[in-house]
Amino acid sequence: MAIRIGYAAGAFDLFHIGHLNILRHAKERCDYLIAGVVSDEMLQQNKGITPVIPLAERLEIVQSVRYVDQAVAEVLPDKLDTWRQLRFTHFFKGDDWRGTERGTRLEHEFAEVGVSVEYFPYTVATSSTALRRTLDQIDQIASLSSHR
């Protein structure tokens, strides 16, 4: 039986339960799990955000999660180029990608090279975006308080 190599990519900034859930679910469906930690440059380019936690620290955090066999920096914008380097057999993503133009395109591209795309429920209650918004509000309050 062939070994199932999984790949789960994310920013993993402000690491929270949603991140842990994706990694846990991914490991349940593969023999070897590679976690792709999106580089600072790629986050800035694709989402227009600067991570709170630098890449080296995010890599160390993700590599320390027991479900992860290998953590790598994701530095290539094209997921197929990442596949060409790592040769994973399964790609895991939150279901917020399902049915999107980007998700559908990825499914077709990966199907052509034999990679299965699997989605996991997105953790709505906790997200890095919500955490970042809260931190921004705290910064604004602190700034106002210091000007009094």
N, C-alpha and C positions, 0 to 999 in steps of 0.2 A: 504494500500500500504506500502511495506517495505521501511525502511529508507535506502538511498544509502550513504554508508560511503566510502569516497575516501581516497586514500593514495598516496602521491606524495613525493618521496624521492630525495634528492640531497645533495651535499656538501653545496650549498648556500654560498660559499666563494666568496668574492668580489662581493656581491649581485648586480645584473644588470637586465636589462629589460627582458632578456631571462628567468631568474628565476621568475620574476613577471608574465610573460606571462603564464608559466606553471601553477603557482598557480591560476591565474585568470581563465584559461580554465578548470582546474580541478574543481574549485568551481562551475562553470557553469553546471557541469555534476554530481554533487552530493549534498546531503543535508548537510553533515558534512564532512569537509576536515581535515585530519591529514597530517601534513607535517613532514616527517622523515628527520632530519638533521644528515647526516653521521658524525660519531665521528672522531676525529683527528686520533685515532688508526686505524680505518677502512680505512680512506683515505690513510694512510701510507701503510697499508697492501695491499689494492686492487689497488691503483693507483701509489704508490710510491711518493706521494706528501705530504708535510706538509702544512696545510692551513695557509693562512695569518691571518685570523681572527679566534680566538679560539672558540671552540664549545659553551661555555656558551654565548658568544656574538652573534654567529650565531643563536642560539636558540632564543635569545631575539629579534633579528631583524626579523626573520621569524614569530615568534609569534605575532609581531606587525603588520604584513600585514593583512589587513582587510578581505582577502579571507580565511585566515587560522583560523580554529576553535581550533586546538590543534597542538602544535609543540612538537615533541618527539625526543630524541637522538636515532639515529639508531646505535646500537652497535652489532647487530647480523649479521654475514656474509650471512646467508641464509634467503632470503625474506619470505620463508614459515614459518620460526620460528617467524619472525616479524608478519606475518599474524596470527599465532596462539595466539600471545599476544593481537593484536589489533582488529582482526576480521573485517577488511575492506571488502567491496564488490566490489570495483573498484580500480585498480592499474593504475596510470598515469605515463607516461615516455615520454621523448623526442623521436622523431622518428629516431634519430641516433641509437637507439637500435633495431629498426624494421629490421627483416631479419638476425640479427646477431645470432651466436650460443647461446649466453647468453640470448638474447631476446626470441628466439624460445623456449628454454628450460623453461624459466619463463612462457611463455604463456601456455605451456602444463601442467606444475605443477599447475598453478593457475586455469586452466580449470577443473582440477580434484577436486578442492575444491569449485568451483562455483564463482571464482573471475574473473571479466571481466578486460582485459588489454586494455587500450586505449592509443594511441600515439598522441602527439601533435607535430607540426612543430618545429624543432630545430632552434633556433635563430642563424643563421650563422654569422651575422654581429658583434655580441658581444658574447664573451665567456670568462669564467674565465681563460682558458688556454692562450688566447690572452692577456688578462689583466696582467696575471702573467709574460708572456714573456716581455711585455713592462716594467713592474716594474724591472725585471732583467736587462734589457738594461739600465735603468736609474741608477741602482745601479752600473753597470759596468762603465758608464760614470763618475759618481760621484767618484768612486774609482780611476779612471785614473786621474781625475782633482786634487784629494787630494795628489797624488804622484808627482806632478809637482813642 
